[in-house]
Amino acid sequence: MPELRKDPVIGRWIIIATERAKRPQRMRTPDPVIAPIEDCPFCPGHEGDTPHEVLSYREKGSEGDHAGWWTRVVPNKFPALQGGEASVKRVGMGMYDMVSGVGAHEVVIETPNHFESLADSDVRQVEEVLWAYRDRILELKRDERLEYILIFKNHGIEAGASLDHPHSQIIGLPIVPKRVQEEVDGARKYWEWKERCVFCDILHQEETERERIVHENDSFVAVLPYASRFPYETWILPRKHSLHFHDIQKNEVHDLAETLHGILSKLKDVLDDPPYNFIIHTAPLKAPNDTRFHWHIEIIPKLTRIAGFEWGTGFYINPLPPEQAARFLTEGDATGAEVEAEEPTATNIVAIKAPDSQARHA
């Protein structure tokens, strides 16, 4: 059973998960096109290589755990947290705190096509992935042991992907992560100060200045944040104030898919398909309705390395102003965007350069 151990100094939780050491490391090259696929457990025909699916969108009449799907969700074979019926145990060990590693860990197999990233898919396929996220949250939140559900994607080996078939992950946690609690607390303090939502204020200012917006539609605005930690860091913000991603409406799913696809396509075209992470920041499951949070998505291309200065201070040094990065993305040209970091940081720029699925939710 995994364990969550709490750092007594800053309150950060660490998951000790020995099963994760057994993961296959098949992605030996940053170029997924030349990676072998004969034994890919996520490709059609290999459904028996994964645990039994918990959700699939598939052709009418096709059998579960067989081919015929276009989006599929399975439990992670090497989970960070384990499901089952065990209760959450909270133990004090002298000055240390430990919580049993009860939770959920699932893989969203985004497409049957081994070589089709979200940037390559059509918008309808991205919609299906978003629906899968929502459907699984609504199911997992019924588990009273869970306090938070995290959805994230690692694209590319440098971003943490161990398999190159396009996929993302869902983890249900028995605690609220420190990073999430910091955002919730920051939003609450801003509301207490100004009686307004900090994220709504960000939207208003960005729409006024229009220096850092890179995509927008009726429901969402994508901006490079004013205090960007990394080159081309992008936030997707709903125009409508809402606590939880899983409360998203049908028309908003389409608009979010169009926005997410648009940003990932820009990153691929302008930056030559960089590795990236994206994370859905949503409120804790049991947050009161008056919680002053505003869900959003953060996309972080892996173009810089976190080095000693960052680890030692908690600061980030971003060598590319977000206003300039926004121009490169909107104009579709990163020529001249290579930037040398100045001392005292050790951070270096790694690289800054220039099928129709059936509609389940029609």
N, C-alpha and C positions, 0 to 999 in steps of 0.2 A: 504494500500500500504506500503510495507517495505521501510525503509530509510537507506541510507548509510551516516554515520556521520564520519567526519574526526577529528582525534586527532590533535590539533593544535601544539603539541610539537614535535612529531616525524613523523607526516604525515601518520599515520596508519588509515585505514578505518575500521569502525565497522558497521555491518549490524544489524539493529533493525528489527527483523522479528517475530512478535507476533504469526503468524500462526504456527511457528515451535513448540510452546508450546503445540499444540494439537496432536503432534505425538504419536502413540501408543508405549508403552514401553513393548513389548512382550518378550524381551530377558532377562529373569530373571536369567539365568544360563550361565556360559561360555561354557557349553556343548550343542551345537545345536542339537545333536542327540535326546535329551530328551525334546526339546521344542515342544509344541503342534503345529500341522500343519493344523488342520481341517479348520481354518479360515485364513490361510496364503493368503494374497492378490496376491502374486507373483506365486502361484502354478497353474498349468493347471486346467481349470474348474472354476477359480475365476477371469477370465479376466474382468468381470463386476465390480469387486471391485476396479479397478484402472481407472484413466482417459483413454480416448481413445489413443491407441498406435500411436506413430508418426513414428515408424519403427518396422518391424519384419522380421526375416528370418524364413520361415515356409514351411511346406509341400505344394507341388503344389496342388492347388485347395482348400486349407483350407481357411476359412473365417477370416478376420481381427477381432481382439478382441475376438477370440475363440481359443480353443486348436489347436495344430498342429504346434506350433512354437518351435524353439530351442534357439532363442535369441530374446528378445523383449525390446523395449524402450518406456517408457511412461512418461508423465509429472509427476513431483513429486506432490503428493496430498497435501503436506505441504511445499510449496516452500519457500526458503530463499529469492528469487527474483521472481517477477511476470512478465509474458509476456503480451500479448495484444498489443494494438495499441498506448498506451500512449507514449508521447515523454519523453526524459530524461530531467528532470528539475534540474538545478544547482542553489542553493539558498545560499546567504550569510545571516546569522542570527547574526548580530553583528560581533564578531570575529570568529564565527563558520561557517563551510561549510557543506552543506547537498546536497546529490544527491538523487533523487527519485529512489526507488528500482526496476527499470525496468531491466528485463533481462530474463534469461531462467534457469530452474532447472528441469533436467530430471533424470530418473532412468533407468539404463541398467540392465535388469533382465538377468543374464548371462546364465542361464540354466533352463529348466523346473524341474530339479531334486533338490528338497529342500535340499538334503544332499551332493551335489556334488560341492565342492569348485573348484577354478581354479587349485589348486594343484592336485585334484582328477580327473579332466577332462582330456580328451586326448588333444593333441596339436591342433588338428583340431578345437575343440570347443573353445580353447583360441583364435585361429585365428579369429573365427566368432565374438568374443567379440571385438577384435581389429578393425575389419572391421566396427562394429557398432559405435565405437568411431569415426573413420575417417568419416563415412558417415554422422553422426550427426554434426560434426564440419563443414563439407563442406556445410551443409544446414544452420546451425546457423550463419555462417560467412557472409551470405547474408544480415543479419540484420545489417544495418549501425550503429545502436545504441550500438552494442557490441564492446568492446575494447579487451576483453580477454575471452578465453574459458578454464575452468579448468576441468580436468578429474581426479577423485580420487576414491579410494576404501577404505572402513573401514571394516576390517575383525575382528569380535569378539567384544563383548560388551565393553572391555577395550579400543578398538580402536575407539569407537564411533558409532558402528552399533546398530540401534534400532530394526531392523528385521534380523532374522538369515538366511533367504533364500539368496543365493549368489547374490549379486548385487553390482553395482558401480554407480557413479553419475557424471553428467555433469552439470556445472553451467556456464552460459554466463553472463559476468559482464560488466557494463557500464564504468568501470575504469580498469586500469592496477594495479593489487595488488602490494603493497609495496615490498613484498618478491620477486616477479618476477622482478620488476624494479631494485632491488638491484643486482640480478644476471646479468641482461642485462648491467647495468652500470659497474659491476665488469669485465665482459667479454670485454667491450669496452675499459676500462682503461688498461687491460692487453695487448690488441691489440695495443693500442697507445704506450705502453712501448716497446713491443717486436715484433710487427707486425706479431703476430701469434695468433691463437685461443687457449685460455686457456684450453678448453676441449680437443682439439686435442693434446695439449702438455701433458695433464694428461694421455690420452690414450697411447702416445708414452712412457712416463716414466713407466707406469704400465706394459706395454708389455716388457720393458727392465728389470725391477726389478723382476716381476712375483712373488711378495710376497703377493699380495692382490687380484689377479684375481681368481674368483670362477667359472666362466663359460665364454665360448667364442665360436663363430662360424663365418661364413664368414662376417656377417653384424653387429654383436654386441659383446661388451665385458662387462661383469658384474664384477665390482670391489667393494671391501670395501674401501671407500675413506680414504686417508692418515689421514685426520683430521675428522674421524668419530665422530659424535655427540653422537651416541647410539651404544650399542653392536649389531653387525651384520647388521648395516645400509649398504645398498647395492645400488649402482648406476648402471643402465644399460645405456651404452653409444653407440650410433651409430658410426661405424667406419667412415662413410661418413659424412662430415660436412653438416649440414642441419639446417635451422632455425625452421621449423614447423613440428610437428608430422604428420599433415594431408597430407604432401607431400610424405609420405612413399610409397614405391613401392611394387608390389605384392610379389616378392621374399623376400623382407625385412619383410613383415608381417609374413611370415612363420618363418623366423629366429628370429623375436622378440617374437613370440608365443613360440617357442622352448626355448628361453632364459628365458622368464618370467615364463613359466611352470617349467623349471629346477630349478630356484631359489626358487620359492614358494614350490616346492616339497622338496628341501633340507631343507628349514626352517621347514616344517612340520615334516619331518623325524628326523632331528637332534634336534630340539627344542620343539618337542611334540606339534606341531600345535599352535604356539603362535599367539596372536592377532597382527595385523599389519595394517599399512596404506601404500598405494602406491599412488604416485602423478606423473602425466605426466607434466614435466616442458617444456613448448613450448614457442616460442616467441610470443609477442603480435600480434594480428591479423593484425594490420596496421603498423607493423614494416617495415622500409625500407629494401630493399634487401641487403644493405651493413651493416645491424646490425650484430655485431660480436658475435652472440649467437649460441648455439649448443644444440638442444633439447635433453632431456634425461628423464629417469624415476628414481625416488627415492623410495626405499622400506625401511620402518622403522618398525621393530618389536617393540612391546610395552613391553619391558623387564625391563625398568627403569621408575621411576617416576620423573617428573619435580618438583623440590621442591624450597625452599626459595632462595638458593644460585643461582640457574639458573635464577629464575624470577628477582632476585635483580641485577644480573650482566650481563645477556645475554650470559654468558659462559655456556658450557656444560661440565660435568665431565663424562667421559666414562671409566668405570672400566675394560674394556676388550680391549686390543690393537687390531686393525683391522688385523694385521698380524697373531695373534693367532686365532682370530675368523675365518679368511679365512682358516686356517689349519683345524679347526674343521668342517667347511662346506665341504671342498673338501674331507676330510677323512671320513666324515659321522659319526663323533663321538664327542660329546661335553662332554665326561666324564672329570671331573675335571675343567670344564669351569666356575663353580660357583665362583664368585669373590666378595669379600667384599669391598665396597667403603670405602675409608679413609676419615677422617675429613679433611676439614671443611664442606663437603657436606652432605646434608640430603638425597641424592639420594641413593636408595637401589635397588639392583637387585631383581626383583620380581620372575623371573624364568629363569634360563639358564640351560637347561638339554637336558642331552641327551634324454554313449550309442553312436553308430556311428551317428553323425549328417550328414545331407545331405549337400553337398558342394555347397554353393551359389556362390563362387568365383573360381570355377574350371576353 
